[in-house]
Amino acid sequence: MKKFFVFALLLTTLFCLTGCGSKTPETAELKEIPTMSIAYGNDLHCCMLNVAMIDTEAFADKAMRINPLSDSQFELLKDDEVIAKFNIIRGKTGAECATMMAQGHLDICLCSNTAIQCAYDVGTEVKILSPLHVGGVAIVMAPEVGFYGFDALKEHIDNLERPFKVGYPSAISGPRIVTEYVLKDSGFKVTEDPGDVTADVLMVDLKGFQNVTSSINSGAVDAWLGTSPFQENSVAQGMGKIVLKLDDYPPAGKWSSFPCCVLAATTDAINEYPEAIEGVVSVIADCIDYANTNWDNFAEINSPIIGFEEEVILASDGIIYTSDPSEAWVDGIEIYFNTIKSLGKFSDRLKDADYDTVKTELFDFSFLENIKSR
């Protein structure tokens, strides 16, 4: 009997050392909480995450939400459990975001779709995960101009004895691409060559929004192309007049859902941390809903952050936030693709590609589909 109890004790000890060993610190695998980075500009097109950082109570009942740790860092929560930490990098342009992604210094960004297309072209492994908004584009002229509408603008250009000079903030910016497309489609000869006096329209690179507002007064251009709230701010300061909004670009209504900025992530981040990526897509979608239903609060929160008066933001009614990659939105991206290609801005993977390559290799709406299927 004594030998039996000794044998039983040995078996019990052996079981505890082996069967329960997976629960010890030496062998247990703790769930990894990654620290990632997200960047976006100080503008109305990409600032939606700010509301989730400031008005946390509005998102308290969401399965996916963020817990701010400071102005530049937050925890991403899923059912109140931390699944990732993020460092925020504000004030970055699309080109800067693309460069940081290529260098491995950025995981996620909110920026222009054109910057992401160009990043993919030169070898950066990146995906577009969601639209952010449509609209918010306008043509601005001097404040004393007395007309509005495309027909009046066309007559003004036709009556000039020199090319009509139109400034744009960057070579592959959305306003430049859609406006040049419309001008050419309307029969105007458009050029970038200042020496071409036979052209109807001369496109001028103003190299950043910091230069657009003063460009008319300086004589550099006759008009400039803006994205909200730059054109509304120009009007508020008495430095410009909006002569054409995107909704009224010909043919009327065609451009109402024309895309601009997107949410994008590197494929490394997507493959390594899909749960965190889906969480960010979900939070951004909720922020978009917030902007569409709480416009006054959205303006109040973003005003001191992006540096525009609250009234200016409230006046920016041409921008519509959306996370829906509709057929019209996808068709709009194709216009960007074809224009960038015709301008010779692609040099590698997209230089000889067709649009199906973009839809297959660059779009990944699976996270949106997962979110919307809940």
MILOVO-732443 format. One record per residue (C-alpha): residue number from 1; residue in one letter; y, x, z. Coordinates in Angstrom, 1 decimal, decimal comma. Example, Ala and Ser with C-alpha at 12.3 -4.5 7.8 and 13.67 -1.06 7.14 Angstrom:
<nodes>
<node k="1" r="A" yy="-4,5" xx="12,3" zz="7,8"/>
<node k="2" r="S" yy="-1,1" xx="13,7" zz="7,1"/>
</nodes>
This chain:
<nodes>
<node k="1" r="M" yy="0,0" xx="0,0" zz="0,0"/>
<node k="2" r="K" yy="2,4" xx="2,8" zz="0,9"/>
<node k="3" r="K" yy="1,7" xx="4,5" zz="-2,5"/>
<node k="4" r="F" yy="2,5" xx="1,2" zz="-4,2"/>
<node k="5" r="F" yy="5,9" xx="0,9" zz="-2,6"/>
<node k="6" r="V" yy="6,8" xx="4,5" zz="-3,4"/>
<node k="7" r="F" yy="5,8" xx="3,9" zz="-7,1"/>
<node k="8" r="A" yy="7,9" xx="0,7" zz="-7,2"/>
<node k="9" r="L" yy="10,9" xx="2,5" zz="-5,7"/>
<node k="10" r="L" yy="10,6" xx="5,2" zz="-8,4"/>
<node k="11" r="L" yy="10,5" xx="2,6" zz="-11,1"/>
<node k="12" r="T" yy="13,6" xx="0,8" zz="-9,7"/>
<node k="13" r="T" yy="15,5" xx="4,1" zz="-9,5"/>
<node k="14" r="L" yy="14,5" xx="5,0" zz="-13,1"/>
<node k="15" r="F" yy="15,6" xx="1,6" zz="-14,3"/>
<node k="16" r="C" yy="19,0" xx="1,9" zz="-12,7"/>
<node k="17" r="L" yy="19,6" xx="5,4" zz="-14,1"/>
<node k="18" r="T" yy="18,6" xx="4,4" zz="-17,7"/>
<node k="19" r="G" yy="19,0" xx="0,7" zz="-18,2"/>
<node k="20" r="C" yy="22,4" xx="0,6" zz="-16,4"/>
<node k="21" r="G" yy="23,6" xx="3,9" zz="-17,7"/>
<node k="22" r="S" yy="25,6" xx="2,3" zz="-20,6"/>
<node k="23" r="K" yy="28,1" xx="1,0" zz="-18,0"/>
<node k="24" r="T" yy="29,0" xx="4,4" zz="-16,6"/>
<node k="25" r="P" yy="32,3" xx="6,1" zz="-17,6"/>
<node k="26" r="E" yy="30,4" xx="9,0" zz="-19,2"/>
<node k="27" r="T" yy="28,8" xx="6,8" zz="-21,8"/>
<node k="28" r="A" yy="31,0" xx="3,7" zz="-22,1"/>
<node k="29" r="E" yy="33,3" xx="3,5" zz="-25,1"/>
<node k="30" r="L" yy="36,6" xx="2,1" zz="-24,1"/>
<node k="31" r="K" yy="38,4" xx="0,0" zz="-26,8"/>
<node k="32" r="E" yy="40,9" xx="2,1" zz="-28,6"/>
<node k="33" r="I" yy="44,5" xx="1,0" zz="-28,5"/>
<node k="34" r="P" yy="46,2" xx="2,6" zz="-31,5"/>
<node k="35" r="T" yy="49,9" xx="3,6" zz="-31,5"/>
<node k="36" r="M" yy="51,3" xx="2,8" zz="-35,0"/>
<node k="37" r="S" yy="54,7" xx="2,7" zz="-36,6"/>
<node k="38" r="I" yy="56,7" xx="-0,1" zz="-38,4"/>
<node k="39" r="A" yy="60,0" xx="0,3" zz="-40,3"/>
<node k="40" r="Y" yy="62,5" xx="-2,0" zz="-41,7"/>
<node k="41" r="G" yy="66,2" xx="-2,1" zz="-42,8"/>
<node k="42" r="N" yy="69,2" xx="-3,3" zz="-40,9"/>
<node k="43" r="D" yy="69,7" xx="-6,2" zz="-43,4"/>
<node k="44" r="L" yy="69,1" xx="-9,9" zz="-43,7"/>
<node k="45" r="H" yy="66,1" xx="-9,4" zz="-46,0"/>
<node k="46" r="C" yy="63,9" xx="-7,6" zz="-43,6"/>
<node k="47" r="C" yy="65,2" xx="-8,2" zz="-40,1"/>
<node k="48" r="M" yy="62,9" xx="-11,1" zz="-39,1"/>
<node k="49" r="L" yy="60,9" xx="-9,1" zz="-36,5"/>
<node k="50" r="N" yy="64,1" xx="-8,8" zz="-34,4"/>
<node k="51" r="V" yy="63,7" xx="-12,5" zz="-33,3"/>
<node k="52" r="A" yy="60,2" xx="-11,8" zz="-31,9"/>
<node k="53" r="M" yy="61,6" xx="-8,9" zz="-30,0"/>
<node k="54" r="I" yy="64,5" xx="-10,8" zz="-28,5"/>
<node k="55" r="D" yy="63,4" xx="-14,5" zz="-28,2"/>
<node k="56" r="T" yy="60,0" xx="-13,8" zz="-26,7"/>
<node k="57" r="E" yy="59,7" xx="-17,3" zz="-25,1"/>
<node k="58" r="A" yy="59,7" xx="-18,9" zz="-28,6"/>
<node k="59" r="F" yy="56,5" xx="-17,1" zz="-29,4"/>
<node k="60" r="A" yy="54,8" xx="-17,3" zz="-25,9"/>
<node k="61" r="D" yy="52,2" xx="-19,8" zz="-27,1"/>
<node k="62" r="K" yy="51,1" xx="-17,8" zz="-30,1"/>
<node k="63" r="A" yy="47,7" xx="-16,2" zz="-30,2"/>
<node k="64" r="M" yy="49,3" xx="-13,2" zz="-31,8"/>
<node k="65" r="R" yy="52,6" xx="-12,1" zz="-30,4"/>
<node k="66" r="I" yy="54,5" xx="-9,0" zz="-29,3"/>
<node k="67" r="N" yy="55,6" xx="-7,8" zz="-25,9"/>
<node k="68" r="P" yy="58,7" xx="-5,6" zz="-26,1"/>
<node k="69" r="L" yy="58,5" xx="-2,4" zz="-24,1"/>
<node k="70" r="S" yy="62,0" xx="-1,1" zz="-25,2"/>
<node k="71" r="D" yy="64,4" xx="-1,6" zz="-28,1"/>
<node k="72" r="S" yy="62,1" xx="0,7" zz="-30,2"/>
<node k="73" r="Q" yy="58,6" xx="-0,1" zz="-29,0"/>
<node k="74" r="F" yy="56,4" xx="-3,1" zz="-28,5"/>
<node k="75" r="E" yy="52,8" xx="-4,0" zz="-27,7"/>
<node k="76" r="L" yy="50,9" xx="-6,3" zz="-30,1"/>
<node k="77" r="L" yy="49,0" xx="-8,9" zz="-28,1"/>
<node k="78" r="K" yy="46,0" xx="-11,0" zz="-29,2"/>
<node k="79" r="D" yy="45,2" xx="-13,8" zz="-26,7"/>
<node k="80" r="D" yy="47,2" xx="-11,8" zz="-24,2"/>
<node k="81" r="E" yy="45,2" xx="-8,6" zz="-24,7"/>
<node k="82" r="V" yy="46,9" xx="-5,5" zz="-26,0"/>
<node k="83" r="I" yy="45,4" xx="-4,5" zz="-29,3"/>
<node k="84" r="A" yy="48,0" xx="-2,0" zz="-30,5"/>
<node k="85" r="K" yy="51,4" xx="-0,4" zz="-29,7"/>
<node k="86" r="F" yy="54,1" xx="0,0" zz="-32,3"/>
<node k="87" r="N" yy="57,1" xx="2,3" zz="-32,6"/>
<node k="88" r="I" yy="60,0" xx="0,7" zz="-34,5"/>
<node k="89" r="I" yy="62,0" xx="2,6" zz="-37,0"/>
<node k="90" r="R" yy="65,1" xx="0,7" zz="-38,0"/>
<node k="91" r="G" yy="67,6" xx="1,2" zz="-40,8"/>
<node k="92" r="K" yy="65,3" xx="2,6" zz="-43,4"/>
<node k="93" r="T" yy="65,6" xx="1,8" zz="-47,1"/>
<node k="94" r="G" yy="62,7" xx="1,0" zz="-49,3"/>
<node k="95" r="A" yy="62,7" xx="4,5" zz="-50,8"/>
<node k="96" r="E" yy="62,7" xx="6,0" zz="-47,3"/>
<node k="97" r="C" yy="59,8" xx="3,8" zz="-46,3"/>
<node k="98" r="A" yy="57,9" xx="4,8" zz="-49,4"/>
<node k="99" r="T" yy="58,4" xx="8,5" zz="-48,7"/>
<node k="100" r="M" yy="57,4" xx="8,2" zz="-45,0"/>
<node k="101" r="M" yy="54,2" xx="6,3" zz="-46,1"/>
<node k="102" r="A" yy="53,4" xx="9,1" zz="-48,6"/>
<node k="103" r="Q" yy="53,8" xx="11,7" zz="-45,9"/>
<node k="104" r="G" yy="51,6" xx="9,8" zz="-43,4"/>
<node k="105" r="H" yy="54,5" xx="9,1" zz="-41,0"/>
<node k="106" r="L" yy="54,6" xx="5,3" zz="-41,4"/>
<node k="107" r="D" yy="51,9" xx="2,6" zz="-41,2"/>
<node k="108" r="I" yy="53,8" xx="-0,7" zz="-42,0"/>
<node k="109" r="C" yy="57,1" xx="-1,5" zz="-43,5"/>
<node k="110" r="L" yy="59,3" xx="-4,4" zz="-44,6"/>
<node k="111" r="C" yy="61,1" xx="-3,4" zz="-47,8"/>
<node k="112" r="S" yy="61,7" xx="-4,1" zz="-51,5"/>
<node k="113" r="N" yy="58,6" xx="-4,8" zz="-53,6"/>
<node k="114" r="T" yy="59,9" xx="-2,3" zz="-56,2"/>
<node k="115" r="A" yy="59,8" xx="0,6" zz="-53,6"/>
<node k="116" r="I" yy="56,1" xx="-0,3" zz="-52,9"/>
<node k="117" r="Q" yy="55,2" xx="-0,5" zz="-56,6"/>
<node k="118" r="C" yy="56,8" xx="2,9" zz="-57,2"/>
<node k="119" r="A" yy="55,1" xx="4,3" zz="-54,2"/>
<node k="120" r="Y" yy="51,7" xx="3,2" zz="-55,5"/>
<node k="121" r="D" yy="52,5" xx="4,6" zz="-58,9"/>
<node k="122" r="V" yy="52,9" xx="8,1" zz="-57,5"/>
<node k="123" r="G" yy="49,7" xx="8,0" zz="-55,5"/>
<node k="124" r="T" yy="50,5" xx="6,5" zz="-52,2"/>
<node k="125" r="E" yy="47,7" xx="4,2" zz="-51,0"/>
<node k="126" r="V" yy="49,5" xx="1,1" zz="-50,0"/>
<node k="127" r="K" yy="49,1" xx="-2,7" zz="-50,2"/>
<node k="128" r="I" yy="51,5" xx="-5,6" zz="-50,3"/>
<node k="129" r="L" yy="50,4" xx="-8,0" zz="-47,6"/>
<node k="130" r="S" yy="53,0" xx="-10,8" zz="-47,7"/>
<node k="131" r="P" yy="56,2" xx="-12,0" zz="-49,3"/>
<node k="132" r="L" yy="59,2" xx="-12,1" zz="-46,9"/>
<node k="133" r="H" yy="61,8" xx="-14,1" zz="-48,8"/>
<node k="134" r="V" yy="63,1" xx="-15,3" zz="-52,1"/>
<node k="135" r="G" yy="66,7" xx="-15,6" zz="-53,3"/>
<node k="136" r="G" yy="69,8" xx="-14,2" zz="-51,7"/>
<node k="137" r="V" yy="71,1" xx="-12,5" zz="-54,8"/>
<node k="138" r="A" yy="74,6" xx="-12,9" zz="-56,3"/>
<node k="139" r="I" yy="77,2" xx="-11,4" zz="-58,7"/>
<node k="140" r="V" yy="80,6" xx="-10,6" zz="-57,0"/>
<node k="141" r="M" yy="83,9" xx="-10,0" zz="-58,7"/>
<node k="142" r="A" yy="87,5" xx="-9,6" zz="-57,5"/>
<node k="143" r="P" yy="88,8" xx="-12,3" zz="-55,1"/>
<node k="144" r="E" yy="91,4" xx="-13,5" zz="-57,6"/>
<node k="145" r="V" yy="88,9" xx="-14,4" zz="-60,3"/>
<node k="146" r="G" yy="89,1" xx="-18,1" zz="-61,0"/>
<node k="147" r="F" yy="85,8" xx="-19,1" zz="-62,4"/>
<node k="148" r="Y" yy="82,2" xx="-19,7" zz="-61,3"/>
<node k="149" r="G" yy="79,0" xx="-20,1" zz="-63,4"/>
<node k="150" r="F" yy="77,1" xx="-18,3" zz="-66,1"/>
<node k="151" r="D" yy="78,9" xx="-19,9" zz="-69,0"/>
<node k="152" r="A" yy="82,3" xx="-18,9" zz="-67,7"/>
<node k="153" r="L" yy="81,0" xx="-15,4" zz="-67,0"/>
<node k="154" r="K" yy="79,6" xx="-15,1" zz="-70,5"/>
<node k="155" r="E" yy="82,9" xx="-16,2" zz="-72,0"/>
<node k="156" r="H" yy="84,7" xx="-13,6" zz="-69,8"/>
<node k="157" r="I" yy="82,4" xx="-10,8" zz="-71,0"/>
<node k="158" r="D" yy="82,7" xx="-12,0" zz="-74,7"/>
<node k="159" r="N" yy="86,5" xx="-11,8" zz="-74,5"/>
<node k="160" r="L" yy="86,6" xx="-8,2" zz="-73,3"/>
<node k="161" r="E" yy="87,4" xx="-5,4" zz="-75,8"/>
<node k="162" r="R" yy="85,3" xx="-3,0" zz="-73,7"/>
<node k="163" r="P" yy="82,0" xx="-3,1" zz="-71,9"/>
<node k="164" r="F" yy="81,9" xx="-5,2" zz="-68,7"/>
<node k="165" r="K" yy="81,0" xx="-2,9" zz="-65,9"/>
<node k="166" r="V" yy="78,4" xx="-4,1" zz="-63,4"/>
<node k="167" r="G" yy="77,5" xx="-2,1" zz="-60,3"/>
<node k="168" r="Y" yy="74,2" xx="-2,2" zz="-58,6"/>
<node k="169" r="P" yy="73,0" xx="-0,6" zz="-55,3"/>
<node k="170" r="S" yy="70,0" xx="1,3" zz="-56,6"/>
<node k="171" r="A" yy="68,2" xx="1,8" zz="-59,9"/>
<node k="172" r="I" yy="65,1" xx="-0,3" zz="-59,0"/>
<node k="173" r="S" yy="66,8" xx="-2,8" zz="-56,8"/>
<node k="174" r="G" yy="65,9" xx="-6,5" zz="-57,2"/>
<node k="175" r="P" yy="69,5" xx="-7,6" zz="-58,1"/>
<node k="176" r="R" yy="69,7" xx="-5,0" zz="-60,8"/>
<node k="177" r="I" yy="66,4" xx="-5,9" zz="-62,4"/>
<node k="178" r="V" yy="66,8" xx="-9,7" zz="-62,4"/>
<node k="179" r="T" yy="70,4" xx="-9,6" zz="-63,6"/>
<node k="180" r="E" yy="69,8" xx="-7,1" zz="-66,4"/>
<node k="181" r="Y" yy="66,8" xx="-9,2" zz="-67,5"/>
<node k="182" r="V" yy="69,0" xx="-12,3" zz="-67,7"/>
<node k="183" r="L" yy="71,9" xx="-10,6" zz="-69,5"/>
<node k="184" r="K" yy="69,6" xx="-9,1" zz="-72,1"/>
<node k="185" r="D" yy="67,8" xx="-12,5" zz="-72,5"/>
<node k="186" r="S" yy="71,2" xx="-14,1" zz="-73,1"/>
<node k="187" r="G" yy="71,9" xx="-11,8" zz="-76,0"/>
<node k="188" r="F" yy="74,1" xx="-9,2" zz="-74,4"/>
<node k="189" r="K" yy="73,7" xx="-5,5" zz="-75,3"/>
<node k="190" r="V" yy="73,2" xx="-3,7" zz="-72,0"/>
<node k="191" r="T" yy="73,5" xx="0,0" zz="-71,5"/>
<node k="192" r="E" yy="73,7" xx="2,7" zz="-68,8"/>
<node k="193" r="D" yy="75,5" xx="5,1" zz="-71,2"/>
<node k="194" r="P" yy="79,3" xx="5,2" zz="-70,4"/>
<node k="195" r="G" yy="79,9" xx="6,5" zz="-73,9"/>
<node k="196" r="D" yy="78,4" xx="3,5" zz="-75,6"/>
<node k="197" r="V" yy="81,5" xx="1,5" zz="-76,4"/>
<node k="198" r="T" yy="79,5" xx="-0,9" zz="-78,6"/>
<node k="199" r="A" yy="77,7" xx="-2,3" zz="-75,6"/>
<node k="200" r="D" yy="78,6" xx="-5,6" zz="-74,0"/>
<node k="201" r="V" yy="77,6" xx="-4,6" zz="-70,4"/>
<node k="202" r="L" yy="77,6" xx="-1,2" zz="-68,8"/>
<node k="203" r="M" yy="75,3" xx="-0,9" zz="-65,7"/>
<node k="204" r="V" yy="76,7" xx="1,4" zz="-63,1"/>
<node k="205" r="D" yy="74,6" xx="2,9" zz="-60,2"/>
<node k="206" r="L" yy="76,7" xx="2,7" zz="-57,1"/>
<node k="207" r="K" yy="74,1" xx="4,6" zz="-55,1"/>
<node k="208" r="G" yy="73,8" xx="2,4" zz="-52,0"/>
<node k="209" r="F" yy="75,4" xx="-0,8" zz="-50,5"/>
<node k="210" r="Q" yy="77,9" xx="1,4" zz="-48,6"/>
<node k="211" r="N" yy="79,7" xx="1,8" zz="-51,9"/>
<node k="212" r="V" yy="79,6" xx="-1,7" zz="-53,4"/>
<node k="213" r="T" yy="82,3" xx="-3,5" zz="-51,5"/>
<node k="214" r="S" yy="85,1" xx="-1,1" zz="-52,5"/>
<node k="215" r="S" yy="83,9" xx="-0,5" zz="-56,0"/>
<node k="216" r="I" yy="86,0" xx="-3,3" zz="-57,6"/>
<node k="217" r="N" yy="89,2" xx="-2,2" zz="-55,9"/>
<node k="218" r="S" yy="88,6" xx="1,4" zz="-57,0"/>
<node k="219" r="G" yy="88,2" xx="0,4" zz="-60,6"/>
<node k="220" r="A" yy="84,6" xx="1,7" zz="-60,7"/>
<node k="221" r="V" yy="83,2" xx="-1,7" zz="-61,8"/>
<node k="222" r="D" yy="84,3" xx="-5,2" zz="-62,7"/>
<node k="223" r="A" yy="81,5" xx="-6,8" zz="-60,7"/>
<node k="224" r="W" yy="78,7" xx="-5,8" zz="-58,4"/>
<node k="225" r="L" yy="75,3" xx="-7,2" zz="-57,6"/>
<node k="226" r="G" yy="74,6" xx="-8,1" zz="-54,0"/>
<node k="227" r="T" yy="71,9" xx="-9,2" zz="-51,6"/>
<node k="228" r="S" yy="72,8" xx="-11,4" zz="-48,6"/>
<node k="229" r="P" yy="74,8" xx="-11,0" zz="-46,5"/>
<node k="230" r="F" yy="76,7" xx="-8,3" zz="-48,4"/>
<node k="231" r="Q" yy="78,3" xx="-10,8" zz="-50,9"/>
<node k="232" r="E" yy="79,1" xx="-13,3" zz="-48,1"/>
<node k="233" r="N" yy="80,6" xx="-10,5" zz="-46,1"/>
<node k="234" r="S" yy="82,8" xx="-9,5" zz="-49,0"/>
<node k="235" r="V" yy="84,1" xx="-13,1" zz="-49,4"/>
<node k="236" r="A" yy="84,8" xx="-13,3" zz="-45,6"/>
<node k="237" r="Q" yy="86,8" xx="-10,1" zz="-45,8"/>
<node k="238" r="G" yy="88,8" xx="-11,2" zz="-48,8"/>
<node k="239" r="M" yy="87,4" xx="-8,4" zz="-50,9"/>
<node k="240" r="G" yy="85,4" xx="-10,4" zz="-53,4"/>
<node k="241" r="K" yy="84,4" xx="-13,7" zz="-54,9"/>
<node k="242" r="I" yy="80,9" xx="-14,9" zz="-55,7"/>
<node k="243" r="V" yy="80,9" xx="-15,9" zz="-59,4"/>
<node k="244" r="L" yy="77,2" xx="-16,6" zz="-59,8"/>
<node k="245" r="K" yy="74,3" xx="-17,1" zz="-57,4"/>
<node k="246" r="L" yy="70,6" xx="-16,6" zz="-58,3"/>
<node k="247" r="D" yy="69,9" xx="-20,3" zz="-58,3"/>
<node k="248" r="D" yy="72,4" xx="-20,7" zz="-61,2"/>
<node k="249" r="Y" yy="71,1" xx="-17,8" zz="-63,3"/>
<node k="250" r="P" yy="70,0" xx="-19,3" zz="-66,6"/>
<node k="251" r="P" yy="67,9" xx="-21,1" zz="-67,2"/>
<node k="252" r="A" yy="68,9" xx="-23,2" zz="-64,1"/>
<node k="253" r="G" yy="66,1" xx="-23,3" zz="-61,5"/>
<node k="254" r="K" yy="63,9" xx="-20,6" zz="-63,0"/>
<node k="255" r="W" yy="65,0" xx="-18,0" zz="-60,5"/>
<node k="256" r="S" yy="65,0" xx="-20,1" zz="-57,3"/>
<node k="257" r="S" yy="61,7" xx="-18,5" zz="-56,1"/>
<node k="258" r="F" yy="62,4" xx="-15,1" zz="-57,4"/>
<node k="259" r="P" yy="60,9" xx="-12,5" zz="-55,0"/>
<node k="260" r="C" yy="62,5" xx="-9,5" zz="-53,4"/>
<node k="261" r="C" yy="61,2" xx="-7,9" zz="-50,2"/>
<node k="262" r="V" yy="57,6" xx="-7,7" zz="-48,9"/>
<node k="263" r="L" yy="55,5" xx="-6,7" zz="-45,9"/>
<node k="264" r="A" yy="53,4" xx="-3,7" zz="-46,8"/>
<node k="265" r="A" yy="50,9" xx="-1,3" zz="-45,1"/>
<node k="266" r="T" yy="49,0" xx="1,8" zz="-46,0"/>
<node k="267" r="T" yy="45,4" xx="1,4" zz="-46,8"/>
<node k="268" r="D" yy="44,5" xx="3,8" zz="-44,1"/>
<node k="269" r="A" yy="46,1" xx="1,6" zz="-41,5"/>
<node k="270" r="I" yy="44,4" xx="-1,5" zz="-43,0"/>
<node k="271" r="N" yy="41,0" xx="0,1" zz="-43,0"/>
<node k="272" r="E" yy="41,2" xx="1,7" zz="-39,6"/>
<node k="273" r="Y" yy="43,0" xx="-1,1" zz="-37,7"/>
<node k="274" r="P" yy="42,5" xx="-4,4" zz="-39,5"/>
<node k="275" r="E" yy="42,9" xx="-6,5" zz="-36,3"/>
<node k="276" r="A" yy="46,3" xx="-4,9" zz="-35,7"/>
<node k="277" r="I" yy="47,4" xx="-5,4" zz="-39,3"/>
<node k="278" r="E" yy="46,4" xx="-9,0" zz="-39,2"/>
<node k="279" r="G" yy="48,3" xx="-9,4" zz="-36,0"/>
<node k="280" r="V" yy="51,5" xx="-8,0" zz="-37,6"/>
<node k="281" r="V" yy="51,1" xx="-10,3" zz="-40,6"/>
<node k="282" r="S" yy="50,7" xx="-13,2" zz="-38,2"/>
<node k="283" r="V" yy="53,8" xx="-12,3" zz="-36,1"/>
<node k="284" r="I" yy="55,9" xx="-11,9" zz="-39,3"/>
<node k="285" r="A" yy="54,7" xx="-15,3" zz="-40,6"/>
<node k="286" r="D" yy="55,8" xx="-16,8" zz="-37,3"/>
<node k="287" r="C" yy="59,2" xx="-15,0" zz="-37,5"/>
<node k="288" r="I" yy="59,7" xx="-16,5" zz="-41,0"/>
<node k="289" r="D" yy="59,0" xx="-20,0" zz="-39,6"/>
<node k="290" r="Y" yy="61,5" xx="-19,3" zz="-36,8"/>
<node k="291" r="A" yy="64,2" xx="-18,3" zz="-39,3"/>
<node k="292" r="N" yy="63,6" xx="-21,5" zz="-41,3"/>
<node k="293" r="T" yy="63,8" xx="-23,8" zz="-38,3"/>
<node k="294" r="N" yy="66,2" xx="-21,9" zz="-36,0"/>
<node k="295" r="W" yy="68,8" xx="-20,6" zz="-38,4"/>
<node k="296" r="D" yy="71,6" xx="-20,6" zz="-35,8"/>
<node k="297" r="N" yy="69,5" xx="-18,6" zz="-33,3"/>
<node k="298" r="F" yy="68,3" xx="-16,3" zz="-36,0"/>
<node k="299" r="A" yy="71,9" xx="-15,5" zz="-36,9"/>
<node k="300" r="E" yy="73,0" xx="-15,0" zz="-33,3"/>
<node k="301" r="I" yy="70,1" xx="-12,6" zz="-32,6"/>
<node k="302" r="N" yy="70,5" xx="-10,5" zz="-35,7"/>
<node k="303" r="S" yy="74,3" xx="-10,4" zz="-35,9"/>
<node k="304" r="P" yy="74,8" xx="-7,4" zz="-33,4"/>
<node k="305" r="I" yy="71,7" xx="-5,7" zz="-34,7"/>
<node k="306" r="I" yy="72,4" xx="-5,6" zz="-38,4"/>
<node k="307" r="G" yy="76,2" xx="-5,4" zz="-38,0"/>
<node k="308" r="F" yy="77,4" xx="-8,6" zz="-39,7"/>
<node k="309" r="E" yy="79,4" xx="-11,4" zz="-38,1"/>
<node k="310" r="E" yy="77,3" xx="-14,5" zz="-37,1"/>
<node k="311" r="E" yy="79,4" xx="-16,7" zz="-39,4"/>
<node k="312" r="V" yy="78,7" xx="-14,4" zz="-42,4"/>
<node k="313" r="I" yy="74,9" xx="-14,7" zz="-41,7"/>
<node k="314" r="L" yy="75,2" xx="-18,5" zz="-41,4"/>
<node k="315" r="A" yy="77,0" xx="-18,6" zz="-44,7"/>
<node k="316" r="S" yy="74,1" xx="-16,7" zz="-46,4"/>
<node k="317" r="D" yy="72,3" xx="-19,9" zz="-47,4"/>
<node k="318" r="G" yy="70,9" xx="-18,5" zz="-50,7"/>
<node k="319" r="I" yy="68,1" xx="-16,6" zz="-49,0"/>
<node k="320" r="I" yy="64,9" xx="-18,5" zz="-48,3"/>
<node k="321" r="Y" yy="62,3" xx="-16,9" zz="-46,0"/>
<node k="322" r="T" yy="58,6" xx="-17,4" zz="-47,1"/>
<node k="323" r="S" yy="55,2" xx="-15,9" zz="-46,6"/>
<node k="324" r="D" yy="53,7" xx="-17,9" zz="-49,5"/>
<node k="325" r="P" yy="52,6" xx="-15,8" zz="-52,5"/>
<node k="326" r="S" yy="53,0" xx="-18,7" zz="-54,8"/>
<node k="327" r="E" yy="52,4" xx="-18,6" zz="-58,5"/>
<node k="328" r="A" yy="56,1" xx="-18,4" zz="-59,1"/>
<node k="329" r="W" yy="56,4" xx="-15,5" zz="-56,7"/>
<node k="330" r="V" yy="53,5" xx="-13,6" zz="-58,4"/>
<node k="331" r="D" yy="55,1" xx="-14,2" zz="-61,8"/>
<node k="332" r="G" yy="58,4" xx="-12,9" zz="-60,4"/>
<node k="333" r="I" yy="56,7" xx="-9,6" zz="-59,3"/>
<node k="334" r="E" yy="55,5" xx="-9,3" zz="-62,9"/>
<node k="335" r="I" yy="59,1" xx="-9,3" zz="-64,1"/>
<node k="336" r="Y" yy="59,9" xx="-6,5" zz="-61,8"/>
<node k="337" r="F" yy="56,8" xx="-4,6" zz="-63,0"/>
<node k="338" r="N" yy="57,6" xx="-5,0" zz="-66,6"/>
<node k="339" r="T" yy="61,3" xx="-4,1" zz="-66,1"/>
<node k="340" r="I" yy="60,5" xx="-1,0" zz="-64,1"/>
<node k="341" r="K" yy="58,0" xx="0,0" zz="-66,8"/>
<node k="342" r="S" yy="60,5" xx="-0,5" zz="-69,6"/>
<node k="343" r="L" yy="63,1" xx="1,6" zz="-67,7"/>
<node k="344" r="G" yy="60,6" xx="4,5" zz="-67,6"/>
<node k="345" r="K" yy="60,5" xx="4,5" zz="-63,8"/>
<node k="346" r="F" yy="56,7" xx="4,7" zz="-63,6"/>
<node k="347" r="S" yy="55,3" xx="8,1" zz="-64,1"/>
<node k="348" r="D" yy="51,6" xx="8,0" zz="-63,0"/>
<node k="349" r="R" yy="49,2" xx="5,3" zz="-62,1"/>
<node k="350" r="L" yy="51,3" xx="2,4" zz="-63,4"/>
<node k="351" r="K" yy="52,8" xx="4,1" zz="-66,4"/>
<node k="352" r="D" yy="50,2" xx="2,8" zz="-68,8"/>
<node k="353" r="A" yy="48,8" xx="0,0" zz="-66,6"/>
<node k="354" r="D" yy="49,1" xx="-3,7" zz="-67,1"/>
<node k="355" r="Y" yy="50,1" xx="-6,3" zz="-64,5"/>
<node k="356" r="D" yy="46,4" xx="-7,1" zz="-63,7"/>
<node k="357" r="T" yy="46,3" xx="-3,6" zz="-62,1"/>
<node k="358" r="V" yy="49,1" xx="-4,6" zz="-59,7"/>
<node k="359" r="K" yy="47,4" xx="-7,9" zz="-58,8"/>
<node k="360" r="T" yy="44,1" xx="-6,2" zz="-58,2"/>
<node k="361" r="E" yy="45,1" xx="-2,9" zz="-56,6"/>
<node k="362" r="L" yy="48,4" xx="-3,6" zz="-54,9"/>
<node k="363" r="F" yy="48,1" xx="-7,2" zz="-53,6"/>
<node k="364" r="D" yy="46,1" xx="-8,0" zz="-50,5"/>
<node k="365" r="F" yy="46,7" xx="-11,5" zz="-49,2"/>
<node k="366" r="S" yy="43,4" xx="-11,7" zz="-47,2"/>
<node k="367" r="F" yy="45,2" xx="-11,4" zz="-43,9"/>
<node k="368" r="L" yy="47,5" xx="-14,3" zz="-44,8"/>
<node k="369" r="E" yy="44,5" xx="-16,4" zz="-45,9"/>
<node k="370" r="N" yy="42,7" xx="-15,7" zz="-42,6"/>
<node k="371" r="I" yy="45,8" xx="-16,7" zz="-40,6"/>
<node k="372" r="K" yy="46,4" xx="-19,9" zz="-42,6"/>
<node k="373" r="S" yy="42,8" xx="-21,0" zz="-42,4"/>
<node k="374" r="R" yy="42,9" xx="-21,2" zz="-38,6"/>
</nodes>
